Amino acid sequence: MSLHPKIQAITDRIRQRSAPSRAAYLAGIDAALRDGPSRSRLSCGNLAHAFAACGPTDKGRLRADVTPNLGIITSYNDMLSAHQPFEHYPEQIRQAARELGATAQVAGGVPAMCDGVTQGRGGMELSLFSRDVIAQATAIGLSHDMFDSTIYLGVCDKIVPGLLIGALAFGHLPAVFVPAGPMTPGIPNKKKAEVRERYAAGEATREELLEAESASYHAPGTCTFYGTANSNQVLLEAMGVQLPGASFVNPELPLRDALTRAATARALEICALGTDFRPLGRIIDERAIVNAVVALMATGGSTNHTIHWIAVARAAGIVLTWDDMDELSQIVPLLARVYPNGEADVNRFAAAGGPGFVFRELMDAGLMHDDLVTIAEGGMRAFAQEPRLLDGEVRYVPAAAVSGDEDVVRPASNPFEAQGGLRLLKGNIGRSLIKLSAVKPQYRTIEAPAVVVDAPQVLNKLHAAGALPQDFVAVVRYQGPRANGMPELHSLAPLLGLLQNQGRRVALVTDGRLSGASGKIPAAIHVTPEASRGGPIARVREGDIIRLDGEAGTLEVLVDAAEWAARGIAANTAPAGNDLGRNLFAMNRRIVGPADQGAVSISCGPAHPDGSQWDYDAEYELGHDAAAAAAPHEAKDA
């Protein structure tokens, strides 16, 4: 089927808006490739340092300079379940490369922190900035010019976007992303949420809560809900930079190891010394970025990607905006319900049809570009297949022709909802986003008085004191990138969910983040401009009536316009917390951009032809619609 005209129009608009910066990015790729593989230009001293620790076979191949060398960037650590399986991947990759007459080296490691561990703790203030550190660490690992192709080992939250940004800085190199897969099912997510809410109500003990959490997060692999980590995997496949069907194969299965070997072979085939050269920077173009957003909307994926994929796009010289995402969401139907948008975990999602089923439905409906060059032969249509292990090798079969469970996955002809998972909200508080797919229709609109706090813990104290109104909108300010690194506020979900279960109408408005793990409560998140930039959210006062209408896409404080304009900016009253390394990120907080431009605290994307860093502001403003362009926008400051 031909591409939906609105998908084509949005893609064309992004391409036109991005033309200058994309051209500069591609010129950089061409310049890097002009003189052939980098390793051939290294001095004897450079090379000797680079292969000094290699065994005789690898050293001989690297000395001869005629076979490819794979660079591995790994996020392995053994504290985090999602990354613990990567411990043995480098040796698997090295062995597979040797069998194919090539070599592989670990180019470097990147940090991998877990929002599940730091949730509600001071360490969460480092979480968003860890993405930019990962991008920089990736670049450091690749800076030795020793590699002809690359493999990236990463799964969770900020890790995959950071790896992508770093990889795109070396976009002349091919890249294959390799996941570890989800843990097997534990207790149902709904049961875990019920225990959390009972604990918040004082009806469950800490021992009961810990038992429920341990039964949910119980083994190696990613958490099984459809949060940022698992959304990452679907988006990587939607852009064609991870092997088809690789996302949700459990760590302990033989197919998992076979996919790692297959990824190694493909990374060698698509390098400049192979037979099918495919550099990453040319694979990730405007169509690939649109595909990622379409997949996000169709599956009800994580809200964090409304920040991360703007930064990823920018790294490829592409200017993506919230308006683009909102418009795509209004075109793309919701085809999956995976917790928190439903009761199924990602294992059940995969069994019911998974990404391959969803991608085929989207392409057949003209809602996804199927003409991409991907790392796989066959382009995007290859991603409408599922891997099988036959005689020790990966073979592909067509994805399920019909859904295995229509409570989890549906065809485009019978979606859960006609529109996708996210909606852009606009009004006199600024611009924000809401994950509609996680909120039942009867809760998508609320009009109630504001309860204003500058630290999420205060809300719990107000509840314990019986000081919260029957219905209210919690306004949690000074949680944006500049204020404190934009921590996730998932720790508020049990309390707000409990109150909603009691029949009270509640909502959240914040310039902070709320994880893809959070649902159920209407939440206007990523409010921009943030309070620390003088955004209107800092004008909200206790008791102001706030109207949030997710269906209409509006968020308003119902205050007389003259009074609203005359109000001053309330100071941040949050108490100072323990530092926990926060001082090391003072510069990041000072220079970080706003959430709707990716909350980037590093130079990201191509350099301007005159050698300076590209200024995206003008191109970004072209992405706003007329109403957004007329709304107050934060001052550009250092």
N, C-alpha and C positions, 0 to 999 in steps of 0.2 A: 504494500500500500504506500502511496505517496505521503510525504511528510505533512503533518497538520500545518495549515498555513500560519497559524499563530506561533507554533514552535519555530517555523522557518523565520518568521518576522522577528521574533525575539533574538534568535541566533544572529540574524543579519544586523540587528541593532547593536548587539554586543560586539560583533566584528567591526562595524563601522566606528563605534566609539573607541575601540581598542587599537585601531589601525596604526597610529604612530608608535605606541609602546610595544605592540606585537612585532612590528617591523624591526624595531631596535633589538628586541629579544632574538628574533630569528637571525639577524645580522651577526649577533654575538655567537650563535651556534655555528654559522658558516665560517666565521673567523677562526673558531676553535678547531674546525675540521680541515682547514685549508692545507695544513702541513702534514696531514696524516696522523697516525696514532702517536700519542704523546710520549710513550715509553721509548720510542725510537730516537727521540731527541735528548734523552737524558745522558749525562756524562757517565764515564766509567765509574767514577766515585759515587754518583747518585745511585746507579744500579747496584753497585756492590753493597751499599747500605741497605737497599730495599730487599735484596734476596739473601742477605747474610745468614738468616736463621732458617732458610728453607732446606729441605732434604735434597739429596743429589738429583733426583728426577726433576723436581720442580725447578731447582737452580739451573739445571741444564737447559730446560725449556725457556726460562726467563733470560738466560744469557744469549740464547740463539735468537730471541726476539721474533719468532715466526709464528707463535701460537698465542691465542688469547689468554689474558689474565683477568679473572673476575675479582672485583672488589666487593667485599661483604661489609655492610653496615648493620650492626646488630644492636638491638635494645634489650639483650638478655640481662635479666637478674633473676635470682631464685626466690625472692620474697614475693613477687607478684605472680599470681597463677597464670595470667595470660602470656607472660614472657618466660616463665620457667622452662617450657618445652624447647625454647631456642638454644638451650645449653649445648646440645649435640648437633645442631644444624650445621655449623661451620665445617665440622669434620665430614658430615654427609656430603656437603657441597664440594669440599676439596676432593673427596674420593670420586664423586661423580665426574668432576672436571678432569681428573687424571685419567679416568677410563676413556674419556673423549679426547685425550691428547692435549689437554689444556691445563691451566693452573688456576688456583683461587687463593686469595689471602683475605683475612679479616682486616679491612682498611681502618676500622675504628668502631668504638662503641658510643652509644648515645644514652643519656639518662632516660629512665622510664618511671614516672611517678604515677600513683593511682589515686584518683579522686575518691574511690571507695574507702581508702585508708585515711586520707586527709580530710574527709567530709566533716565539716563543722569544727575543724582544727586550724591553727595558725598556718600550718604548712600549705593549706589550700590557696593562700595568697601567692604562692609561687607557681601554681598549677598552669595558668594560662601562659605565663612567660616561659615555662619550660618548653613550649612549642618552638619558640624562637631560638632558645638555647640548643634544642635538638637540630634545628636547621643549620645553625652555625657549626655544631659538632659534626654533622654530616659533611659539611664543606671542608672542615679540617681533615677528616678522614680521607677525602678524595683529592686533597690538595697535592698529593705526592706524584700525580701524573703517571701512575703505574698501571692504570686499569683501562681495559678495552670495553668492559661492560660491568654492570653493577647489579647486586641483589640486596634487597632491603628486608630485614627481619623486624617487623613491628606490627602491632595489633591495635593498641588502645588509644583512647582519648586524644591527647595532644601529640602522641608519638607519630602516628601515620601522617597527619598534616605537616608536622615538622620535618619528617623524612622527605615528604613530597617537595616542600619548599627548598630543602637543601639539594635534593636530586635535580630539581629544575634549574638550580644555579649551575649545574653541570649537564645541561640539557642536551649537549652533543653526545653524551654517552647513553647507550640503551639502559633500560632499567626494568627489572622484574621484581614485584613485591610478593613476598612469601609469608603467609599467615601461619599461626599455630593451631587455629581452630577453637571451637567452644568446648567447655567442660560438658560432661554428660548431664542430663537433667537431675536436679535435686528436688527439694520440695517445691510445689507450685508457687509461683511468684505471688499469686493472690493470697495464699496462706501466709507467706512471709510478711506481706503488707498488713494483714490483719493482726499479726502478733505485734508489729511495730506500732500500730494504732492503739492496741490494748495497753502496750507499755506506756505510750504517751498519756493514756488516760489513768495510769496507775493501777491497771487491772492485770498486768503481767509482770513477773519478776525479771530481773536482769538475767538470771539463769535461763529462763524460758526464751528470752529474746536472743541470747547468745546461741542457744541450741538451734533456734530457727534460722539465724543468720548462718551458722556453721553448716546446717543441712542444705542451705541454698548455695553457698560458696564453699565447695567441698573438694575440689580436685583441680589438677592442672587444666589450663584453658581459659578462655574468656568467660566472664559472667554470661549467663544465658538469656538475660533480658535484652531487648533491642534498644540499647543505649548507644553512646557515641562509639564505643569499640566495635560493635557489630555493624553499626551503620557505616563505619570506615570501610569495612570489607566489601559491602555492597557497592559503595561508591567507587572503590578501586576497580571492581569488575565492570561497573557501568562506564568507566573511562578506558577500559581495555588494557590495564597495566598489571593485572594479576591473572593467573591462569583461570579459565572458565571453571566455575563450580568449586573453586579451592576454598572458599570462605568458611564453610560450616562442616568440615570434615574433622571429627574429634581427634585429639592429639595421639591417642594410643592406637589408632587404626593403621594397618599396613598401607592403606591408600594415602594416608598423610605423608609417610616417608616417600612413597612413590611420586607424589606430587612435588615434593621438594627436589627429587632427582630430575623430574621433568622440567621444573622451573630452571634448574641449572643448565640443562641441555638447551632450552629455549634462549636463555640469556647469552649463551655462546653463539647460537645460530644467528641472532640478530645484531651481533657486534660488527664493527667495520672489517674485522678479519674473518667473519663468518660468511654465510651465503645469502643473508636476508637483512641487511642493515636497517635498523629502525630506532633512531635516537628518540629519547623520551620527549624532548622539547617539541618535536614535530607531531608526536602522537597526541599530546595534551594540547589541543587547540580549542577554539570556541565551541565546536560540536561536542567535544569530550566533556567540557565544563557543563554545558547544558544537559547532557546525558546524566551527569552526576546529580544535578539538581532535580531532574525529573525522577530519577530513582529514589532520591530522598523523599520527595513528595508522595510518590506512589506507595511507598512502604511505611510512611509515618515515622521517618527516622529522626535522629537527634537534632534538637535545636542548636547544639553547639556548632553544627556545620554551617549555620547561617553566618557565623564568624569565620570559621576555618577555611571554607571553600572560597570566600572572597580573597583571603590571603594567598591560598594556593593559586587561584586564577591570576592574581597580581604577579606572583613569582614567574608566571609564563607570559607576562606582558599583556594580560587580559583583564579588562575592567568589568567586574560583575557587581551588581547592586542588589539591595533588598527588594527594590521594585521589580527587578527581573525575576527574583525568586517568588515574589508574591503573584506575579502574573502567571508564571509557570504553574504554581499551585492551584490557581483557579481554572486551569485547563486540564491538569492531570488528575485522573480519578485515583481514589485510595483503593489499592488492590490487596493490601495485607493488613492483618490485625495481629500484631505481636506485642507482648507485654512491654510497656505499659498501655498500649493502645488496644490490647485484648488480653486473653488469658494464656495464649500459647508462648512457649519459649522459642529460641532460634532453632533448636533441634527439631521441634515440631514444624516450624516454618520450612526448614529444609526438606523434611519428609513429605510435606504437603505439596511441594513444588519448588519452593525456594526462589532464589534470584533468577534461575534459568527460565522458570515459568513466567515470572513477572516481566522479565526483559522481552521474551517472545511476545507476550500480550501487548506490551507497550509498542514494540516495533511494528507488529501487525496492525495496530490501531493508528500508526503514523505519529506516535507521541515520543519517539526516541530515534535519534539518528542511527541508521544502520549502515552508513557508508564510511565509518571510521577506519583508519588504519590502527590496528591494535597489536599487542605483542603476539597474539595468536593468529595463525593462518585462518583465513575465512572471515576476518573482521568481526564486527559486533554480532553477527549471526552465530558465530562460534560460541558466544556466551549464552545462547539459548540451548545449551547442551549440559549434560551432567557427566562427571568422570566416573569410570568404573575401573577396577583392578582386574586385569585379565592376564594370566601367565606372568605376573610380576610387573606388568607395564600398564601405564594409564591409557585407557581407551575411552572414547566419548560416545554417548548415546543421546538422542534428542531428549530434551526436558519433557516432563509429564505433559501429555496431551490435554488432560483435564485435571482440575484441582483434586488433590487427595483429601482435602478437608476444607470445605467452603466456609467454615467458621474462622479459618486462618488465611487462606489465599483464594482470590476470586478472579475470574476473567474480566477483561475490560468491558465486556458486554453486560456484566452484572456486578459492578463495584460495590464496596461498602458505602462509599459516598462518591458523589460526582466530582468533588474537588479534593485536592491533596491535603497534606497534614498540617500546613502552616499558613498563617495569615499575618500580613503586615497591618499594624494598628497605627493610626495617625490621629493627632489631636493637639490640644494645647499643652499637654505634658511632654510632647515630642513624638518620636517614632519608636515603635517597639514591635515585638513579635509575640505571637501566641501559638501554641501547638494545639490546634483545634481537634486533631484526630484523637487526642487522649482525653478530651472533655466531652461528656454526654451533652446532647443538644440542649437539654433543659437548664444546663449550667453555663451556657456560653455567653449569657448576658447578665449583668448584675449592676444595680445602682444602690450604693450603700456608703456610709460615712467612712472616712479614712482613719486608720490607726497608723501613725507615723513613727517609725523607729529608724535609727541609724546603725543598729547592730541586730542581726537576726535573733540572738539569744534573748534580747529584751522581750520579744513577742512571747516566748515560752514563759518568762517570768510574769508577764501580764496575765497570761492564761492561768497560771498557778495561783495568782492573787484574785482571780475572778473579775478582772478589770476589763475584759474584752466585751464590746457590744454584742448583741445577739447576731447581727449581720454586720459585716465590715469588709473593707478592702485594706489589706496590710500593705503599706507603702514602705519599702525597705530601701533606704537611700544610701549614698556613699559606698556603693558596692561595685562601681565601674572600674575599668582598667586603670585609670589614673589614680583613683582613690586608694585601692588596695589590691590591684591585680585581678579584679573581677572574679571572686570565688563563686563556686556553685553554692546554691542555697537549698540543696536537697534535704538538708536536716530539718527544714520547715515542713516538708511534705507530710510526715506522720501527724503532726498537730493539725494542720489545715484539713487533711483528709478526715481525721476524727471529727472535727467540728462540722464538716459537710455531711458526714454520716448521721449526725445528730439532728439534721434538718435545718441547720443554719446556712445562710448564704455567705460565702467567703470567697475572696480572690486575693491575688498577689500582684503588686506592681513594683518593679525593681529595676535599677540600672545594673544589677548583677546578672549572673547566669543561673539557669535551672537545667539540670541534667536531662538527657534523653531518657533517663530512668524515671523521671517524675511525670506524673500525669494526674488526671482526675479533677484537679483544681484549675479554674481559669487563671492563667498567669501571664501578665504582660511583662516580658523580660527584655533584657538588653536595651532598656530605655536610653535613647540618645537624643540630645546631649545628656551626658551623665551629670550628676550633682556636682562633682568636683570640677567640671568645666563651666559651672554656672547654669546648668540646664534647668528647665522649668520644674522638674521633679523636686528641686530644692525649694520651690515656692509653696508646695502643698502643706497645708496646716491640719492639725488634728481636727477631725469632725467635718472637714470639707466633703461634700457629696461627690463621689466619683462614679461615672458611668463607663463601664467597659462593655462593648458590644462586639464580640468576636465575629459574628456573622457579617455585620456591617463594616467591620474593620476600623472601629473608632475607639478612642480612649480620651475621655474629657473630664476635667474638673469643672463642676457646675457652679462656677463663680463668675460674678459680673466681670466683664472684660476689662473695665477700667481699674477695678480693684486688683484683678489678677496682674495687670501690667505694672501696677504701682508697688506690688509686693517685693520685698527684698529676698535675698538668698539666705536660707537658714544655714547656720554653721553646722559642721559635723560634730555630733555629740557622742560618737562611739568612743568607748574607753580604749586606751592604748593596750595592745596585747603583747605577748612575748614575741621577741624578734624572730627567732627561728630562721635566720638567714635572710630575713626581709630586707635588711640594710644593703645586701649585695645587689638588690634589684631596684634601688632608688632611681638609677638612671632610666631603667625600663619604664617605670611609672611616669617619669617626667616627660619622656618623649613619645610614649605610646599613642597611637592614633585611636579614633573612636571605634566603637564596636561595629558600626555599620560600614566601616572601611577595613575590617579585619582585625582590629585591635593589634596592629603590628608595631613592635618596638625595635625592629631592625630594618636596615635597608633591604627592601624586598623587591625583586624584579630587575629588569634591565637597566643599565646605565644609559643616560641621555647621550646622543651622538657627540655632544661636546665634552663628554667624560663625567659630567655631574650626575647625581642620582636623579632618576626620572621623577618629575612632579606629577603625581596622579590626580591632584585635586581638581583640575579643570575637566579632565576626562571623567572623573567620578561624578561631578555635578551634572554632566550630560545624561547620567543615568537616572536622575530624579525626574519624576513627572512634575507637571506645572504646580500642583498643590504642594508637593514636598519642597520644591525649589523656593516657593514663597514663604514657607514656614521658617521660624528662627532656626539658625544652624550655628553650632558652636564656633567660637573664634578659632582661627588657626594660630596656635601658639607652640612654643618650643617644647 
